[in-house]
Amino acid sequence: MDTRSIGFMDSGVGGLTVMREAQKEIPNENMIYFGDELRLPYGEKTIEEIQKYSIQISKFF
């Protein structure tokens, strides 16, 4: 049995909608949501900053 979780990350709250839809499709999977509201909006960040954040969040997962 695979006990790993599926991770969802987002720079705000839009990712919750995506995760909820995934839960409908695969309800028996463990899921983790990481909403990075501290550093939002990502639209004003450089590519390098977003890459750095992505790596940090990936390490959390």
C-alpha positions in Angstrom: 0.0 0.0 0.0 1.3 3.4 -1.0 1.0 5.9 1.9 2.4 9.0 0.1 0.2 12.0 -0.2 -0.5 14.2 -3.2 0.7 17.7 -2.7 -1.0 20.9 -3.9 0.8 24.3 -3.7 -0.6 27.6 -4.6 0.3 31.3 -4.1 -3.2 32.0 -2.8 -6.6 30.3 -2.5 -7.2 29.1 -6.0 -5.4 25.9 -5.4 -8.1 24.8 -2.9 -10.6 24.6 -5.8 -8.3 22.4 -7.7 -7.7 20.1 -4.7 -11.4 19.8 -4.0 -12.0 18.7 -7.6 -9.1 16.1 -7.2 -10.7 14.9 -4.0 -14.0 14.2 -5.9 -12.1 12.2 -8.5 -9.8 10.3 -6.2 -11.4 10.4 -2.8 -9.3 7.8 -1.1 -6.0 9.6 -1.6 -4.3 11.6 1.1 -3.8 15.2 0.1 -1.9 18.1 1.4 -2.5 21.8 0.5 0.1 24.5 0.9 -1.2 28.0 0.4 1.7 30.4 0.3 -0.3 33.5 1.3 2.7 35.0 3.0 4.4 35.8 -0.3 1.4 36.4 -2.6 0.9 37.7 -5.2 3.4 35.7 -7.2 2.6 37.8 -10.3 4.8 40.6 -9.0 7.8 38.2 -8.3 10.7 37.4 -10.6 11.1 33.9 -12.1 14.1 33.4 -9.8 12.0 34.2 -6.7 9.2 31.9 -7.7 11.7 29.1 -8.4 13.2 29.6 -5.0 9.7 29.5 -3.3 8.9 26.3 -5.3 12.0 24.6 -4.1 11.3 25.6 -0.5 7.8 24.3 -0.7 8.9 21.1 -2.4 11.2 20.4 0.5 8.2 20.9 2.9 6.3 18.2 1.0 
